[in-house]
């Protein structure tokens, strides 16, 4: 595997008849693009046939089984979930309150899949033993960001329609002032009055404006911003920083409620998110 900033590119050749059982959840979204052979990815509720005509895009979880009916060669990419969520949040200009669910099957003959395969092949081919853009951290980061945008904008997922919809309500300036203030002060104690003061509007008008244009209250919006920040810390903060420290930093008073919100939004508890991050960093 070749790291390219937040992304990881890889190529694998798997022998005929091989079967692999996934023993743990892996952090991130995987794009598996077969170049030869046949295999079947069996998940809890469905199967995906993988071949040069069809690839796989989605998470890899404990209990998933890959069975190869012949020698199976692939190029692939892994993108961190936190990067996908952060980019999608910026594109939609709102917090992401449910996991991004991809449709799993991708048509390998589509222009988007062919482009993704080319990117995976280039990125997974080291030059002089190093990733091809390793000398420039800025270039590596830009490449990873470009991959994230390309996948979000070209492959079906649970937010695809919202992302593709060109007709979006023009939000009043006070909504933008309020959301900018909340993002800048997300790790500070904030009251609804302070937010409305920053937006230069009454508390009542702010509340109704958020409900009308964002579909949630100002404090619900703030909680999701904080949850995104906490998720990023769970994935990246040193082990010396405890889950309780992270919860307190982002305004979650009790660990129980913090765990409940993480499970609801990301499908995992804080300890599961942190274990996944530590497994990935140790590889």
C-alpha positions in Angstrom: 0.0 0.0 0.0 1.2 3.5 -0.9 0.1 6.4 1.3 -0.8 9.6 -0.5 -1.6 12.2 2.2 -4.9 11.0 3.7 -5.5 8.5 0.9 -3.9 5.1 0.4 -3.4 3.5 -3.0 -2.8 -0.2 -3.5 -2.5 -3.0 -6.0 -3.1 -6.7 -5.2 -3.0 -10.0 -7.0 -4.9 -12.7 -5.3 -4.5 -16.4 -6.3 -7.3 -18.6 -7.7 -9.6 -20.1 -5.1 -8.5 -17.8 -2.3 -11.0 -16.7 0.4 -10.5 -13.8 2.8 -12.6 -13.2 5.9 -12.5 -9.7 7.2 -11.8 -10.0 11.0 -12.4 -6.3 11.9 -14.0 -3.2 10.7 -11.6 -1.1 8.6 -11.7 2.7 8.8 -12.5 4.4 5.5 -14.2 3.9 2.2 -12.5 1.5 -0.3 -12.7 1.6 -4.1 -11.8 -1.8 -5.5 -11.3 -1.7 -9.2 -10.6 -5.2 -10.7 -8.2 -5.4 -13.7 -8.5 -9.2 -14.2 -10.3 -12.2 -12.8 -13.5 -12.8 -10.9 -14.5 -12.5 -7.2 -17.5 -12.1 -5.0 -17.7 -9.8 -2.0 -20.2 -11.1 0.5 -21.5 -8.7 3.1 -24.1 -9.0 5.8 -27.1 -8.2 3.6 -25.8 -8.5 0.0 -23.3 -9.8 -2.5 -21.2 -7.8 -5.0 -19.7 -9.6 -8.0 -16.3 -8.1 -8.8 -14.8 -8.3 -12.3 -13.2 -6.0 -14.9 -16.7 -4.9 -15.6 -17.8 -4.2 -12.1 -16.0 -2.8 -9.0 -16.8 -2.2 -5.4 -17.1 1.1 -3.5 -17.9 1.2 0.2 -16.7 0.2 3.7 -15.1 -3.1 4.6 -16.4 -4.5 7.8 -16.0 -7.5 10.2 -17.5 -10.6 8.7 -17.2 -9.5 5.0 -15.9 -12.4 2.8 -14.0 -12.1 -0.5 -14.0 -15.3 -2.6 -11.9 -15.5 -5.8 -13.1 -17.9 -8.5 -9.9 -17.3 -10.5 -6.7 -15.2 -10.1 -8.0 -11.8 -9.1 -6.0 -8.6 -9.7 -7.1 -5.1 -8.5 -6.1 -1.6 -8.2 -7.7 0.4 -5.4 -7.9 3.4 -3.1 -8.8 4.0 0.5 -10.1 7.4 1.6 -10.5 8.3 5.3 -14.2 8.6 6.3 -13.4 11.8 8.3 -12.1 13.4 5.1 -15.2 12.4 3.1 -17.5 13.7 5.8 -15.6 17.0 6.1 -15.5 17.6 2.4 -19.2 16.7 2.0 -20.1 19.0 4.9 -18.3 21.9 3.1 -20.0 21.2 -0.2 -23.5 21.1 1.3 -22.7 23.8 3.8 -24.2 21.9 6.6 -23.2 19.2 9.1 -23.5 15.6 8.1 -25.7 13.8 10.5 -25.8 10.3 9.0 -23.0 8.1 7.6 -22.3 8.3 3.9 -23.7 5.1 2.4 -22.3 4.2 -1.1 -24.3 1.9 -3.5 -21.3 -0.6 -3.5 -21.5 -1.6 -7.1 -19.7 0.6 -9.7 -19.7 0.1 -13.4 -16.1 -0.3 -14.3 -16.6 0.7 -17.9 -18.1 4.1 -17.0 -15.9 7.1 -17.6 -15.8 7.9 -13.9 -14.7 4.4 -13.0 -12.0 4.4 -15.7 -10.7 7.7 -14.5 -10.6 6.4 -10.9 -8.8 3.3 -12.0 -6.2 5.4 -13.8 -5.7 7.5 -10.7 -5.3 4.4 -8.5 -2.8 2.8 -10.9 -0.7 6.0 -11.0 -0.8 6.6 -7.3 0.0 3.0 -6.4 3.1 2.9 -8.6 6.0 4.3 -6.5 8.9 6.1 -8.1 12.3 5.1 -6.7 10.6 3.4 -3.8 8.5 6.4 -2.8 4.9 7.6 -3.6 5.0 9.5 -6.9 4.2 12.9 -5.2 5.9 12.2 -1.9 8.5 15.0 -2.2 5.6 17.5 -2.0 3.3 17.3 1.0 1.1 20.0 -0.5 0.7 18.1 -3.8 -0.1 14.9 -1.9 -2.8 16.7 0.1 -4.2 18.2 -3.0 -4.3 14.8 -4.7 -6.1 13.3 -1.8 -8.6 16.2 -1.7 -9.2 15.8 -5.5 -9.9 12.1 -5.1 -12.4 12.8 -2.3 -14.2 15.4 -4.5 -14.2 13.1 -7.5 -15.7 10.2 -5.6 -18.4 12.3 -3.9 -19.4 14.0 -7.2 -19.3 10.9 -9.5 -20.5 7.9 -7.6 -23.9 7.2 -6.1 -24.2 7.6 -2.3 -26.9 8.7 0.2 -26.1 12.4 -0.2 -25.7 12.3 -4.0 -29.1 13.8 -4.9 -28.6 16.7 -2.4 -25.1 17.3 -3.8 -26.3 17.1 -7.4 -29.3 19.4 -7.0 -28.4 22.7 -8.6 -31.4 24.4 -7.1 -30.6 25.5 -3.5 -32.4 28.1 -1.5 -30.5 31.3 -1.1 -29.9 31.6 2.6 -30.2 35.0 4.3 -27.0 36.6 5.4 -27.8 36.2 9.1 -27.8 32.4 8.6 -24.3 32.6 7.1 -23.1 34.9 10.0 -24.5 32.5 12.5 -23.0 29.4 11.0 -19.6 31.1 10.5 -19.6 32.2 14.2 -20.6 28.7 15.3 -17.8 27.0 13.3 -15.2 29.5 14.6 -16.3 29.0 18.2 -17.4 25.4 18.2 -15.0 24.4 20.9 -16.2 27.2 23.2 -19.3 27.4 25.4 -22.0 29.2 23.4 -25.5 30.3 24.2 -28.3 30.9 21.7 -28.2 34.6 22.7 -24.5 34.8 21.8 -25.2 33.2 18.4 -28.1 35.5 17.7 -26.1 38.5 18.7 -23.3 37.5 16.3 -25.9 37.1 13.5 -27.4 40.5 14.4 -31.0 39.1 14.7 -33.4 38.1 17.4 -33.3 34.6 19.0 -36.8 33.9 17.7 -36.0 34.9 14.1 -32.8 32.9 14.2 -34.6 29.8 15.4 -37.2 30.0 12.7 -34.6 30.8 10.0 -32.6 27.7 10.9 -35.7 25.6 10.8 -36.7 27.0 7.4 -33.4 27.0 5.6 -31.4 24.2 7.4 -34.1 21.9 8.7 -32.8 22.0 12.3 -32.5 24.3 15.3 -29.4 26.5 15.8 -28.3 24.3 18.7 -28.8 21.1 16.8 -26.6 22.6 14.0 -24.0 23.5 16.6 -24.1 20.0 18.1 -23.4 18.5 14.7 -20.5 20.8 14.1 -19.1 19.8 17.4 -19.6 16.2 16.7 -17.6 16.5 13.4 -14.8 18.1 15.4 -14.9 15.4 18.0 -14.8 12.7 15.3 -11.7 14.3 13.8 -10.1 14.3 17.3 -11.0 10.6 17.8 -9.3 9.8 14.5 -6.2 11.9 14.9 -5.6 13.0 18.5 -2.7 11.2 20.4 -3.7 8.3 22.6 -2.8 10.4 25.7 -5.9 12.5 25.0 -8.7 10.5 26.4 -12.2 10.1 25.0 -13.5 12.0 28.0 -11.1 14.9 27.2 -12.4 15.0 23.6 -16.0 14.9 24.8 -15.4 17.8 27.2 -13.5 19.8 24.6 -16.5 19.7 22.2 -19.2 20.4 24.8 -20.6 16.9 25.4 -21.3 16.8 29.1 -21.7 13.1 29.6 -19.8 10.2 27.9 -23.1 8.4 27.5 -24.7 11.1 25.4 -21.5 11.6 23.4 -21.5 7.8 22.6 -25.2 8.0 21.7 -24.6 10.9 19.2 -21.5 9.2 17.7 -23.4 5.9 17.2 -26.4 7.7 15.6 -24.3 9.8 13.2 -21.3 7.5 12.4 -22.6 4.1 13.2 -19.8 3.5 15.8 -19.2 4.4 19.5 -16.2 6.7 20.3 -14.1 3.8 21.5 -14.8 1.9 18.3 -13.8 5.0 16.2 -10.6 5.4 18.2 -9.7 1.7 17.9 -10.2 1.8 14.2 -7.9 4.9 13.9 -5.2 3.2 16.0 -5.3 0.0 13.9 -4.8 2.1 10.8 -2.0 4.2 12.2 -0.1 1.1 13.3 -0.1 -0.5 9.8 
